[in-house]
């Protein structure tokens, strides 16, 4: 189990005596789309007292966990976090606490936005080199690559169900919006790339969802050809934080999921 405060340790010791625990530390999240160090993560300076407290409560501290932020585009976040972890490993050893596990969390970026940059492909070699330099082969390193695995596996197909001209600009009302599979627009700070299944001269357009809520505006600046009712759009790399967030606002059901092998 993972903990980041003495209060959590007391709960774990009460409900899961003799459990193995990892201390989650606070690390830099600079450049990550979603900041994940605001609510969780102990200050590195408090690491040793907390590890010793875990032992005192009958738990077994086995390692360190951290998270550099979701959709991390700065490889240095990982490198800095590994350096901090190494310092804690060394000091813990002098106190008789032998750590043997590191959870480097998630945050691995995918081509989620309008870019061709392969962030993870660029940072992975440096991660391998640094982890090998800092830690011996008997130290187990695990990760949580959720978005990196399922993000590229999903495509979203959208249909135009309404059309209007507002302030001299085309508005297209789609059968999915921010209360459905496009909730990442709000909650995950996503800037999806919408592509049309038709060609033609493009113009700046606004895309909205199907609900009555004015919050349900997906984008106000998409370059798309003129669309008609029934025309289709699609979004790539939307397997993560999409259908899992979807609701049935106004009774509008989320998009149907189709598995293709």
Buried (B, 14 or more C-beta within 10 A) or exposed (E): EBBBBBEBBEEBBEEEEEBBBBBBBBBBBBBBBBEBBEEBBBEBEBBBEBBBBBBEBEBEBBBBBBBBBBBBBBBBBBBBBBEBBBEBBEEBEEEEBEBEBBBBBBBBBBBBBEEEEEBBEEBBEEBEEBBEEBBEEEBEBEBBBBBBBBBBEBEBBBBBBEBEEEEEEBBBBBBBBBBBBBBBBBEBBBEBBBEBEEEEEEEEBBBBBBBEEEEBBBBEEBEBEBBEEEBBBBBBBBBBBBBEBBEEBEEBEBBEEEEEE
